[in-house]
């Protein structure tokens, strides 16, 4: 695998697989949630970015991954708190435990941004917590 974004995507899928928070299974989707039978709580690995940097000894990549945590409730119910709780598990698995990459070494993982978004419709409230991680990689 020579594409760092593919290696990072696969590492996130592995790291976040089979996640359960407060007794609730939290499925992980790549790029978009399903159109039918959408769960009430889930994660989307939504946007990735990559920059190649040259050094005197070769090059390395800065790769970003956006993790979108979505919690859905009937209109007038819920709050952002459970999205934050899910984010604690995501941060534990990504930053503290670390991701395992094929053909790359991860030298640094940092959370570079976190923000929440609240959407209210006539039928439901969506509370989202969006975290962007940066990874500094070079080829193994």
C-alpha positions in Angstrom: 0.0 0.0 0.0 1.7 3.2 -1.2 -1.1 5.7 -0.7 -0.9 7.2 2.8 -4.6 8.2 2.8 -5.6 4.7 2.1 -3.4 3.4 4.9 -4.8 6.0 7.3 -8.4 5.2 6.3 -7.9 1.4 6.8 -6.1 2.1 10.2 -9.1 4.1 11.4 -11.6 1.5 10.3 -9.6 -1.1 12.3 -9.1 1.1 15.3 -12.7 2.1 15.6 -14.3 -1.2 14.7 -16.6 -2.9 17.2 -16.9 0.3 19.3 -19.4 0.2 22.1 -20.0 3.2 24.3 -22.3 3.1 27.3 -23.7 -0.2 26.0 -24.5 1.2 22.6 -22.8 -0.1 19.4 -21.4 2.8 17.4 -20.9 1.8 13.7 -18.3 3.5 11.6 -18.9 4.4 8.0 -16.4 5.6 5.4 -17.4 8.9 3.7 -21.2 8.7 4.2 -23.8 7.1 6.3 -26.3 4.7 4.7 -29.5 6.1 3.2 -31.8 3.6 4.8 -32.0 2.3 8.4 -29.6 5.0 9.7 -28.6 4.2 13.3 -29.2 6.8 16.0 -25.5 7.1 16.9 -22.7 6.6 14.4 -19.3 7.8 13.1 -18.4 8.9 9.6 -14.8 9.0 8.5 -15.6 11.9 6.2 -12.7 14.0 4.8 -9.1 13.3 4.4 -6.1 15.4 3.3 -2.5 14.8 2.5 0.6 17.0 2.1 3.9 15.7 1.1 6.9 17.4 2.7 10.5 17.2 1.5 13.4 17.0 4.0 17.2 16.5 3.5 16.7 12.8 4.2 13.7 12.1 2.0 10.0 13.1 2.6 7.2 12.6 4.9 3.4 13.1 4.8 1.0 15.2 6.9 -2.3 13.3 6.7 -5.5 14.5 8.2 -8.6 12.6 9.0 -12.0 14.1 9.9 -14.0 12.0 12.3 -17.7 13.1 12.4 -19.6 11.8 15.4 -23.4 11.9 14.9 -26.1 11.4 17.5 -29.8 11.6 16.5 -32.8 12.1 18.8 -36.5 12.8 18.3 -37.2 16.5 18.0 -36.9 18.4 21.3 -34.8 15.6 22.9 -31.2 14.9 23.5 -28.1 17.0 23.7 -24.4 17.0 22.6 -23.2 15.2 25.7 -23.3 11.6 24.3 -21.4 12.8 21.2 -18.7 14.1 23.6 -18.7 10.7 25.4 -18.2 8.9 22.1 -15.4 11.3 21.3 -13.5 10.2 24.4 -13.4 6.7 23.1 -12.4 7.8 19.7 -9.5 9.9 21.1 -8.5 6.9 23.3 -8.3 4.6 20.4 -6.6 7.0 17.9 -4.3 9.1 20.1 -3.6 7.0 23.2 -3.6 3.5 21.8 -2.5 4.6 18.4 -3.2 3.5 14.9 -1.4 0.7 13.1 -0.5 1.5 9.5 0.7 -0.7 6.6 3.9 0.4 5.0 4.1 3.7 7.0 5.3 4.8 10.4 3.3 7.2 12.4 5.6 9.6 14.2 3.0 12.0 15.6 -0.7 12.1 16.1 -2.4 15.4 17.1 -5.9 16.6 17.4 -5.9 19.9 15.4 -9.5 20.8 15.6 -12.8 19.9 17.3 -16.2 21.6 16.9 -19.8 20.8 17.4 -22.7 21.3 15.0 -26.4 21.1 16.0 -29.1 20.6 13.4 -32.8 20.7 14.3 -35.5 19.5 11.9 -39.2 19.1 12.4 -38.7 15.4 13.3 -35.3 15.1 14.9 -32.3 16.8 16.5 -28.8 15.9 15.3 -25.8 16.6 17.5 -22.5 16.3 15.8 -19.0 16.5 17.2 -16.3 16.8 14.5 -12.7 16.1 15.3 -9.8 16.5 12.9 -6.6 14.5 13.6 -3.2 15.0 11.9 -0.7 12.3 11.5 3.0 12.7 10.5 4.0 9.6 8.5 6.9 8.3 6.5 7.4 5.1 4.6 8.3 2.0 6.7 
